[in-house]
């Protein structure tokens, strides 16, 4: 063997280099904006208050404890295209079995009667 690189070896180095650059760009592209999946809007099913919590560092155990009352009455809520706030579909059946839920005006659709339309910030 002579010490020179063969054409196929040079091609392999070029393809590997391109793959490494592409992987680096793709990995960095994921941090280009806020990750909305790390924020959750919660509603107190008793008072109708909205809260916003970050789950970036700590997961939320549902129902979440209300910081004012100490009771576990906070469930995920979503705002529909029509502007109506509703209890997250995943938790409607669970909340329907709860006796004290005055903020849930319709347990089947999850429609909510809110005390505030903009969520308060909450730390877990």
Backbone bond lengths (Angstrom), bond angles and torsions (degrees), N, CA, C in turn:
res aa  C-N    CA-C-N  psi(-1)  N-CA   C-N-CA  omega(-1)  CA-C   N-CA-C  phi
1 X - - - 1.457 - - 1.506 110.19 -
2 X 1.260 115.74 141.39 1.456 119.67 -175.34 1.516 113.31 -92.66
3 X 0.916 165.50 -47.20 1.427 167.43 169.55 1.524 112.81 142.35
4 X 1.322 116.84 2.23 1.471 119.70 -179.38 1.526 110.83 -92.85
5 X 1.300 115.52 150.44 1.466 120.42 177.09 1.519 109.78 -79.83
6 X 1.280 115.24 140.79 1.460 121.01 177.29 1.526 108.35 -83.08
7 X 1.314 119.56 157.60 1.473 121.83 -179.11 1.533 113.39 -55.88
8 X 1.323 118.43 -38.34 1.459 119.62 -178.39 1.525 111.01 -69.03
9 X 1.352 117.51 -29.13 1.462 120.97 177.58 1.529 110.51 -70.94
10 X 1.319 116.20 -40.46 1.471 120.45 176.52 1.526 109.52 -62.29
11 X 1.325 116.85 -43.88 1.472 121.47 178.15 1.518 111.63 -60.13
12 X 1.331 116.76 -40.00 1.455 121.03 178.63 1.529 111.69 -63.94
13 X 1.338 116.70 -41.48 1.459 120.87 176.93 1.532 111.53 -62.96
14 X 1.317 117.35 -41.62 1.469 121.68 -179.69 1.530 110.06 -64.56
15 X 1.336 116.75 -47.35 1.473 120.59 -179.67 1.527 110.17 -62.66
16 X 1.324 117.91 -41.44 1.463 121.48 178.52 1.523 110.93 -62.91
17 X 1.323 116.83 -42.91 1.468 120.69 178.24 1.519 112.39 -61.48
18 X 1.331 115.86 -43.37 1.468 120.10 178.30 1.528 110.20 -63.30
19 X 1.321 117.08 -41.56 1.473 120.64 179.90 1.523 111.38 -63.52
20 X 1.325 117.48 -39.87 1.466 120.87 179.19 1.522 110.66 -65.60
21 X 1.330 117.51 -43.92 1.468 121.32 178.97 1.529 110.09 -63.11
22 X 1.334 117.60 -44.75 1.462 121.38 179.17 1.529 110.81 -61.01
23 X 1.329 117.51 -44.27 1.468 121.18 -179.70 1.529 111.13 -62.84
24 X 1.333 117.13 -39.73 1.469 120.63 179.28 1.522 111.03 -65.99
25 X 1.314 117.06 -43.89 1.473 120.67 178.91 1.519 110.20 -64.21
26 X 1.319 117.59 -42.93 1.456 121.47 -179.26 1.532 110.93 -64.29
27 X 1.323 116.86 -40.95 1.475 120.73 -179.81 1.519 111.71 -66.60
28 X 1.318 118.05 -38.33 1.467 121.20 -179.71 1.516 112.07 -75.89
29 X 1.304 118.26 -25.34 1.461 122.14 -178.33 1.506 113.14 -65.86
30 X 1.327 118.75 -21.96 1.458 122.13 -178.61 1.512 113.57 -69.23
31 X 1.322 118.82 -17.19 1.459 121.67 -177.13 1.522 111.47 -103.11
32 X 1.325 117.60 27.60 1.460 120.11 -173.95 1.520 114.35 -80.81
33 X 1.313 119.32 -14.46 1.454 120.41 -178.57 1.516 110.72 -154.43
34 X 1.325 116.60 -179.97 1.461 119.20 -179.45 1.520 110.96 -68.01
35 X 1.299 116.66 139.84 1.453 121.93 178.94 1.525 108.16 -92.99
36 X 1.332 115.01 100.42 1.463 119.91 -175.68 1.521 112.46 -68.31
37 X 1.329 117.32 -17.23 1.458 118.56 178.75 1.522 111.37 -72.00
38 X 1.305 118.15 -9.58 1.462 121.92 179.71 1.526 111.64 -98.24
39 X 1.326 116.70 10.31 1.469 122.02 175.02 1.517 108.10 -124.07
40 X 1.309 115.39 140.05 1.463 119.91 179.74 1.527 107.98 -131.09
41 X 1.325 116.16 136.09 1.460 121.90 173.44 1.527 106.66 -96.62
42 X 1.323 115.22 128.32 1.462 121.40 -179.10 1.521 109.52 -119.07
43 X 1.323 116.19 149.84 1.458 121.66 175.33 1.524 108.58 -122.87
44 X 1.325 114.62 139.34 1.456 120.05 173.62 1.528 106.10 -83.16
45 X 1.327 116.99 116.52 1.465 120.09 -174.79 1.524 112.85 -71.93
46 X 1.326 117.15 -9.10 1.459 120.94 177.51 1.525 110.31 -94.52
47 X 1.346 116.92 -52.18 1.465 120.43 -174.36 1.520 114.20 -92.02
48 X 1.330 118.11 -22.86 1.459 120.87 -177.59 1.522 113.31 85.27
49 X 1.324 118.32 9.44 1.462 121.37 179.01 1.523 110.77 -78.86
50 X 1.340 115.27 141.19 1.456 121.19 175.84 1.523 109.88 -97.46
51 X 1.317 115.87 143.00 1.455 123.17 176.49 1.520 108.56 -132.75
52 X 1.329 115.89 148.47 1.454 121.45 174.06 1.520 107.73 -117.54
53 X 1.323 116.39 129.39 1.456 120.75 -177.27 1.525 109.39 -128.66
54 X 1.320 115.68 141.47 1.460 121.57 175.98 1.526 108.24 -91.49
55 X 1.326 115.29 131.16 1.459 120.30 177.06 1.529 110.29 -111.20
56 X 1.338 116.48 21.23 1.464 120.66 -179.10 1.523 111.72 -65.38
57 X 1.324 117.40 -37.31 1.464 120.49 -176.38 1.523 113.06 -107.82
58 X 1.320 116.95 -20.88 1.460 120.13 -176.68 1.526 108.93 -146.52
59 X 1.303 116.78 136.41 1.459 121.27 179.80 1.527 110.66 -76.21
60 X 1.315 115.77 149.99 1.456 121.24 177.07 1.523 109.17 -93.62
61 X 1.324 116.38 128.81 1.461 121.53 175.62 1.521 106.55 -96.05
62 X 1.331 115.81 117.41 1.458 121.79 -174.34 1.518 109.09 -91.13
63 X 1.326 118.78 133.81 1.459 127.52 -1.40 1.528 111.42 -76.16
64 X 1.329 114.34 148.79 1.461 121.86 -179.76 1.528 108.32 -88.14
65 X 1.312 115.25 147.52 1.467 121.38 179.76 1.529 109.95 -74.14
66 X 1.325 116.94 130.18 1.465 122.31 175.31 1.527 107.77 -71.51
67 X 1.345 117.66 126.52 1.466 119.53 -177.19 1.531 113.35 -66.26
68 X 1.326 117.72 -23.36 1.464 121.07 -178.51 1.529 112.30 -83.86
69 X 1.336 116.72 -40.14 1.465 120.07 -174.83 1.528 113.34 -102.45
70 X 1.330 116.87 -21.41 1.463 120.42 -176.56 1.521 113.41 80.87
71 X 1.321 117.29 -1.92 1.467 121.76 -178.97 1.533 110.26 -90.25
72 X 1.331 116.83 148.52 1.466 122.09 177.70 1.526 109.18 -85.24
73 X 1.333 114.82 81.91 1.463 121.03 -175.57 1.532 112.95 -124.26
74 X 1.334 117.74 9.04 1.467 121.00 -177.76 1.528 111.05 -98.50
75 X 1.333 115.10 121.89 1.459 122.66 -179.56 1.530 109.38 -125.05
76 X 1.335 118.05 153.95 1.468 120.93 179.04 1.523 112.06 -62.13
77 X 1.353 114.40 140.71 1.458 121.52 178.43 1.524 108.66 -132.04
78 X 1.325 115.64 153.57 1.468 121.56 178.39 1.523 109.13 -133.46
79 X 1.335 114.95 148.01 1.464 120.48 177.10 1.524 107.76 -99.96
80 X 1.325 115.99 121.82 1.454 121.34 -178.08 1.518 112.13 -76.49
81 X 1.321 115.60 170.20 1.465 121.75 177.86 1.524 112.06 -60.66
82 X 1.329 116.10 -26.19 1.465 120.38 179.41 1.528 112.10 -84.43
83 X 1.342 117.60 0.63 1.457 121.62 178.24 1.512 114.06 88.87
84 X 1.324 117.49 -0.21 1.458 122.10 -179.33 1.522 110.05 -87.07
85 X 1.319 115.61 132.24 1.461 120.83 175.89 1.511 108.77 -84.21
86 X 1.339 115.15 136.14 1.458 120.98 179.49 1.527 109.71 -135.15
87 X 1.297 114.22 152.24 1.451 121.50 172.76 1.523 106.94 -66.53
88 X 1.321 117.02 139.02 1.461 121.07 177.99 1.525 109.53 -53.89
89 X 1.323 116.28 133.83 1.463 121.75 -174.63 1.526 112.35 -56.10
90 X 1.306 116.80 -33.54 1.459 121.93 -177.84 1.535 112.75 -62.07
91 X 1.350 117.38 -25.16 1.462 120.95 -174.25 1.527 113.12 -111.02
92 X 1.320 118.90 2.11 1.470 121.19 -176.50 1.525 112.64 -61.61
93 X 1.306 116.43 -44.09 1.467 119.40 -178.20 1.529 110.96 -64.87
94 X 1.313 115.81 -39.56 1.472 120.44 179.36 1.523 111.34 -64.14
95 X 1.337 116.05 -42.59 1.465 120.46 -179.34 1.519 111.19 -72.95
96 X 1.332 117.49 -31.15 1.466 120.68 179.41 1.528 111.17 -58.96
97 X 1.329 117.50 -30.35 1.457 121.44 178.85 1.521 113.93 -82.50
98 X 1.327 116.90 -2.25 1.463 121.78 -179.87 1.525 109.31 -87.53
99 X 1.322 117.39 134.93 1.461 120.84 -177.55 1.522 112.78 -74.81
100 X 1.319 117.93 -45.95 1.461 121.71 -174.48 1.533 109.79 -96.75
101 X 1.335 117.15 89.01 1.453 122.63 -179.20 1.530 111.34 -143.04
102 X 1.324 118.79 55.71 1.464 120.82 -175.53 1.526 114.72 -62.13
103 X 1.321 119.04 -23.24 1.469 120.57 -179.45 1.522 111.96 -75.35
104 X 1.323 117.88 -16.73 1.467 121.70 178.60 1.519 107.23 -92.40
105 X 1.335 116.21 100.98 1.464 119.81 -175.60 1.522 112.42 -76.99
106 X 1.334 117.30 -26.05 1.459 121.23 178.38 1.526 108.32 -141.74
107 X 1.338 118.30 103.21 1.468 120.61 -177.23 1.530 113.52 -62.84
108 X 1.328 117.60 -27.84 1.463 121.18 -178.94 1.525 111.37 -70.56
109 X 1.339 116.89 -47.41 1.468 120.52 -179.74 1.521 111.82 -90.67
110 X 1.332 116.46 -15.00 1.455 121.12 -179.16 1.511 114.19 78.40
111 X 1.337 117.36 10.97 1.466 120.62 -178.00 1.530 110.34 -61.45
112 X 1.353 113.88 139.80 1.461 120.82 -173.59 1.520 112.78 -118.03
113 X 1.327 115.64 148.99 1.461 122.85 170.60 1.524 105.45 -107.84
114 X 1.339 116.35 111.60 1.457 120.76 -171.90 1.518 113.01 -97.60
115 X 1.325 113.97 150.87 1.458 121.87 174.41 1.526 110.21 -86.73
116 X 1.335 116.66 -33.96 1.460 122.04 179.01 1.524 108.54 -137.15
117 X 1.339 116.81 145.02 1.470 119.46 -178.38 1.512 112.57 -94.61
118 X 1.336 117.44 -15.69 1.461 118.37 176.56 1.519 107.58 -114.10
119 X 1.336 116.23 129.11 1.469 121.04 -173.68 1.522 113.89 -66.90
120 X 1.330 114.75 144.01 1.458 121.41 171.63 1.522 108.32 -82.73
121 X 1.320 116.87 149.43 1.453 120.36 177.97 1.530 110.10 -78.01
122 X 1.326 115.77 140.49 1.459 122.04 -177.46 1.516 108.93 -136.87
123 X 1.330 116.95 135.97 1.465 121.82 176.22 1.513 109.21 -104.74
124 X 1.326 115.10 139.10 1.463 119.71 177.27 1.501 110.58 -84.23
